[in-house]
Amino acid sequence: MSFPDRKEDQVRRMLEGPHPVLPPDLAGRAAGRGQRLLRRRRTARTVGWAVLLAAVVAFTVWAAVVHPWAGPPADTTPPLEGW
């Protein structure tokens, strides 16, 4: 024998009960908000890619000018041995 689930009964009562009145322009406001969120997200993504591209270009120019992979020049010459 199973007992009735209290939460299930509450959900059923909420679904059957009187529903609140919604504003008539709710769908339009929700759609507008969704469009704004998508536009912000798209703009943020575009700005992020632009910053990343600028960083890559700046690093490439710096590396081409400075040559960080080359060792530092020697300050003194090595001693001559075996002459």
GUNUSE-579438 format. One line per 10 residues: number of its first residue (from 0); their letters; for each residue x, y, z of N, C-alpha, C, CB. Coordinates in Angstrom, 2 decimals, always signed. Each point is the difference from the previous one (the first is absolute). Glycine has a CB too. Example, Ala and Ser with C-alpha at 12.3 -4.5 7.8 and 13.67 -1.06 7.14 Angstrom:
2
0) as) +13.19 -5.69 +7.80 -0.89 +1.19 +0.00 +0.90 +1.20 +0.00 -1.89 -1.17 +1.25 | +1.54 +2.22 -1.97 +0.82 +1.19 +0.06 -0.77 +1.09 +0.73 +1.18 -0.63 -2.15
# end
This chain:
83
0) msfpdrkedq) +0.85 -1.17 +0.00 -0.85 +1.17 +0.00 +0.90 +1.24 +0.00 -1.87 -1.25 +1.22 | +1.65 +2.15 -2.17 +0.83 +1.20 -0.08 -0.79 +1.21 +0.48 +1.30 -0.99 -1.94 | -0.57 +1.89 +2.55 -0.61 +1.22 +0.51 +0.02 +1.07 -1.08 +0.70 -0.58 +2.36 | -1.68 +1.45 -2.40 +0.01 +1.08 -0.99 +1.16 +0.97 +0.28 -2.52 -0.22 -0.29 | +3.11 +0.66 -0.77 +1.13 +0.92 +0.10 -0.53 +1.42 +0.24 +1.40 -1.48 -1.53 | -0.91 +2.11 +2.60 -0.46 +1.33 +0.36 +0.37 +1.04 -1.05 +0.20 -0.64 +2.41 | +1.02 +0.55 -2.93 +0.44 +0.98 -1.00 -0.79 -0.15 -1.30 +2.29 -0.01 +1.02 | -2.57 -1.20 -1.40 -0.77 -0.22 -1.21 -1.41 +0.58 +0.15 +1.34 -2.09 -0.48 | -1.94 +1.94 +1.64 -1.33 +0.57 +0.24 +0.05 +1.53 -0.08 -0.58 -1.97 +1.46 | +1.62 +2.57 -0.90 +0.12 +1.46 -0.06 +0.14 +0.49 -1.44 +1.05 -0.03 +2.27
10) vrrmlegphp) -0.26 -0.67 -3.05 +0.18 +0.39 -1.41 -1.32 -0.15 -0.75 +2.43 -0.71 +0.08 | -3.14 -0.35 +0.15 -1.28 -0.19 -0.68 -0.99 +1.11 +0.36 +0.40 -2.48 +0.00 | -0.43 +2.86 +1.29 -0.91 +1.08 +0.42 +0.40 +1.33 -0.64 -0.38 -1.19 +2.17 | +1.68 +1.43 -2.28 +0.43 +1.26 -0.62 -0.38 +0.03 -1.49 +1.90 +0.16 +1.65 | -1.77 -1.28 -2.33 -0.33 -0.04 -1.42 -1.50 +0.10 -0.24 +2.03 -1.38 -0.38 | -2.84 +0.85 +1.29 -1.44 +0.04 -0.17 -0.62 +1.30 +0.49 -0.01 -2.45 +0.23 | +0.70 +3.11 +0.68 -0.57 +1.17 +0.66 -0.11 +1.21 -0.91 +0.94 -0.85 +2.10 | -1.40 +1.96 -1.55 -0.13 +1.22 -0.80 +1.39 +0.52 -0.40 -2.18 +0.58 +1.18 | +2.29 -0.15 -2.41 +1.27 +0.50 -0.51 +0.02 +1.52 +0.10 +0.21 -1.97 -1.56 | +0.94 +2.56 +1.89 +0.06 +1.47 +0.09 -0.10 +0.64 -1.38 +1.42 -0.20 +2.07
20) vlppdlagra) -1.90 +1.40 -2.09 -0.15 +0.74 -1.25 +1.37 +0.57 -0.38 -2.45 +0.58 +0.52 | +2.84 -0.81 -1.75 +1.29 +0.48 -0.49 -0.18 +1.30 -0.76 +0.86 -2.35 -0.13 | +0.14 +3.23 +0.16 -0.10 +1.23 -0.79 -0.06 -0.33 -1.49 +1.27 +1.26 +1.78 | -2.03 -0.50 -2.53 -0.16 -0.32 -1.42 +1.29 +0.19 -0.81 -2.38 +0.66 +0.21 | +3.28 +0.17 +0.26 +1.23 +0.26 -0.77 +1.19 -0.83 +0.50 -0.84 +2.31 -0.44 | +0.57 -3.35 +1.20 +1.08 -0.82 +0.58 +0.85 -0.66 -1.08 -1.44 -0.40 +1.99 | +0.82 -0.14 -3.02 +0.76 -0.69 -1.06 +0.90 +0.97 -0.74 -1.85 -1.66 -0.24 | +1.34 +2.85 -0.04 +0.81 +1.01 -0.69 +1.19 +0.44 +0.83 -2.05 +0.77 -1.18 | +1.80 -0.56 +2.48 +1.12 +0.40 +0.87 +1.03 -1.10 +0.12 -1.55 +1.48 +1.28 | +1.10 -2.72 -1.20 +0.93 -1.13 +0.10 +0.82 -0.13 -1.28 -1.58 -1.18 +1.55
30) agrgqrllrr) +0.95 +1.34 -2.69 +0.72 -0.08 -1.28 +1.02 +1.13 -0.11 -2.00 -1.09 -1.07 | +1.61 +2.29 +1.47 +0.93 +1.13 -0.04 +1.20 -0.21 +0.91 -1.90 +1.49 -0.52 | +1.64 -2.03 +1.71 +1.10 -0.27 +0.93 +0.92 -1.07 -0.56 -1.46 +0.63 +1.93 | +0.90 -1.64 -2.55 +0.81 -1.05 -0.61 +0.86 +0.54 -1.12 -1.74 -1.66 +0.60 | +1.19 +2.55 -1.41 +0.78 +0.60 -1.08 +1.14 +0.84 +0.55 -2.04 +0.03 -1.45 | +1.77 +0.73 +2.53 +1.07 +0.80 +0.62 +1.10 -0.88 +0.55 -1.67 +1.76 +0.57 | +1.29 -2.87 +0.09 +1.01 -0.91 +0.54 +0.85 -0.61 -1.11 -1.52 -0.50 +1.93 | +0.88 +0.09 -3.02 +0.76 -0.56 -1.12 +0.93 +1.04 -0.62 -1.89 -1.58 -0.45 | +1.42 +2.82 +0.33 +0.83 +1.06 -0.58 +1.20 +0.28 +0.90 -2.03 +1.00 -1.10 | +1.81 -0.95 +2.42 +1.11 +0.21 +0.93 +1.00 -1.14 -0.08 -1.51 +1.28 +1.51
40) rrtartvgwa) +1.01 -2.51 -1.55 +0.88 -1.16 -0.06 +0.82 +0.00 -1.29 -1.64 -1.29 +1.39 | +0.99 +1.64 -2.51 +0.70 +0.06 -1.28 +1.06 +1.10 +0.02 -2.06 -0.86 -1.17 | +1.72 +2.02 +1.74 +0.96 +1.09 +0.09 +1.18 -0.38 +0.88 -1.85 +1.64 -0.34 | +1.58 -2.28 +1.47 +1.08 -0.42 +0.89 +0.90 -1.02 -0.69 -1.48 +0.43 +1.99 | +0.90 -1.34 -2.72 +0.80 -0.99 -0.72 +0.86 +0.67 -1.07 -1.78 -1.73 +0.42 | +1.22 +2.71 -1.15 +0.76 +0.72 -1.03 +1.14 +0.78 +0.62 -2.05 +0.15 -1.41 | +1.78 +0.52 +2.52 +1.06 +0.77 +0.68 +1.08 -0.94 +0.51 -1.67 +1.78 +0.65 | +1.28 -2.91 -0.11 +0.98 -0.97 +0.49 +0.90 -0.51 -1.11 -1.60 -0.66 +1.76 | +1.02 +0.33 -2.90 +0.82 -0.46 -1.13 +0.92 +1.12 -0.49 -1.81 -1.62 -0.66 | +1.31 +2.87 +0.64 +0.83 +1.12 -0.45 +1.18 +0.21 +0.95 -2.02 +1.08 -1.04
50) vllaavvaft) +1.78 -1.19 +2.34 +1.09 +0.15 +0.98 +1.01 -1.13 -0.16 -1.57 +1.15 +1.61 | +1.09 -2.37 -1.80 +0.90 -1.13 -0.21 +0.83 +0.18 -1.26 -1.62 -1.49 +1.19 | +1.00 +1.94 -2.27 +0.72 +0.24 -1.24 +1.05 +1.09 +0.18 -2.03 -0.71 -1.30 | +1.67 +1.79 +1.99 +0.95 +1.07 +0.25 +1.18 -0.49 +0.84 -1.87 +1.67 -0.14 | +1.60 -2.53 +1.13 +1.08 -0.54 +0.83 +0.92 -0.89 -0.83 -1.51 +0.09 +2.01 | +0.96 -0.89 -2.89 +0.83 -0.86 -0.85 +0.86 +0.84 -0.93 -1.74 -1.80 +0.11 | +1.17 +2.83 -0.71 +0.76 +0.87 -0.89 +1.10 +0.72 +0.77 -2.02 +0.31 -1.46 | +1.69 +0.20 +2.65 +1.00 +0.71 +0.81 +1.13 -0.95 +0.40 -1.78 +1.56 +0.85 | +1.46 -2.79 -0.46 +1.03 -0.96 +0.37 +0.87 -0.35 -1.20 -1.51 -0.92 +1.77 | +0.89 +0.76 -2.93 +0.76 -0.34 -1.21 +0.96 +1.12 -0.37 -1.90 -1.41 -0.80
60) vwaavvhpwa) +1.44 +2.65 +0.85 +0.87 +1.14 -0.31 +1.12 +0.09 +1.03 -1.93 +1.23 -1.05 | +1.62 -1.39 +2.33 +1.03 +0.05 +1.04 +1.03 -1.10 -0.21 -1.66 +0.96 +1.60 | +1.20 -2.17 -1.88 +0.94 -1.11 -0.19 +0.86 +0.21 -1.25 -1.62 -1.53 +1.14 | +1.07 +2.13 -2.18 +0.78 +0.25 -1.21 +1.07 +1.06 +0.23 -1.98 -0.64 -1.37 | +1.70 +1.59 +2.25 +0.96 +1.08 +0.25 +1.04 -0.41 +1.03 -1.77 +1.66 -0.56 | +1.37 -2.31 +1.63 +0.90 -0.28 +1.13 +0.76 -1.31 -0.16 -1.55 +1.29 +1.45 | +1.02 -2.26 -2.16 +0.59 -1.34 -0.12 +0.27 -0.60 +1.38 +1.04 +0.65 -2.19 | -2.09 -0.96 +2.97 +0.21 -0.52 +1.36 +0.58 -1.41 +0.02 -1.87 +1.43 +0.72 | +1.85 -2.14 -1.83 +0.54 -1.35 -0.02 +1.52 -0.01 -0.12 -2.13 -0.77 -1.03 | +2.73 +1.89 +0.61 +1.46 +0.08 -0.13 +0.61 +0.27 +1.38 -0.19 +0.83 -2.40
70) gppadttppl) +1.33 -1.42 +2.64 +0.67 +0.22 +1.28 +0.56 +1.41 +0.09 +0.56 -2.44 +0.10 | -0.28 +2.89 +1.12 +0.57 +1.34 +0.13 +1.43 +0.02 -0.53 -1.46 +0.44 +2.01 | +1.88 +0.70 -2.55 +1.37 +0.07 -0.53 +1.01 -0.11 +1.14 -0.80 +1.44 -1.93 | +1.93 -2.03 +1.63 +1.05 -0.17 +1.00 +0.65 +1.34 +0.30 +0.41 -2.37 -0.77 | -0.17 +2.66 +2.06 +0.65 +1.25 +0.38 +1.50 -0.04 -0.23 -1.79 +0.35 +1.68 | +2.40 -1.53 -1.51 +1.43 -0.14 -0.21 +0.25 -1.14 -0.96 +0.49 +0.91 +2.30 | +0.65 -0.90 -2.88 +0.36 -1.09 -0.92 +0.59 -1.14 +0.79 +0.41 +1.61 -1.87 | -0.60 -2.81 +1.44 +0.59 -1.12 +0.72 +1.53 +0.02 -0.14 -2.11 -1.36 -0.37 | +2.79 +0.79 +1.35 +1.47 +0.00 -0.10 +0.48 -0.91 -1.13 +0.14 +0.45 +2.46 | +0.95 -0.03 -3.07 +0.58 -0.78 -1.09 +0.95 -1.02 +0.60 -0.21 +1.94 -1.63
80) egw) -0.03 -3.19 +1.41 +0.85 -1.05 +0.51 +0.45 -0.88 -1.15 -1.18 +0.04 +2.23 | +2.38 -0.56 -2.12 +0.49 -0.90 -1.02 +0.70 +0.68 -1.16 -1.82 -1.47 +0.65 | +2.19 +2.69 -0.52 +0.72 +0.69 -1.05 +1.46 -0.18 +0.20 -1.80 +1.63 -0.26
# end
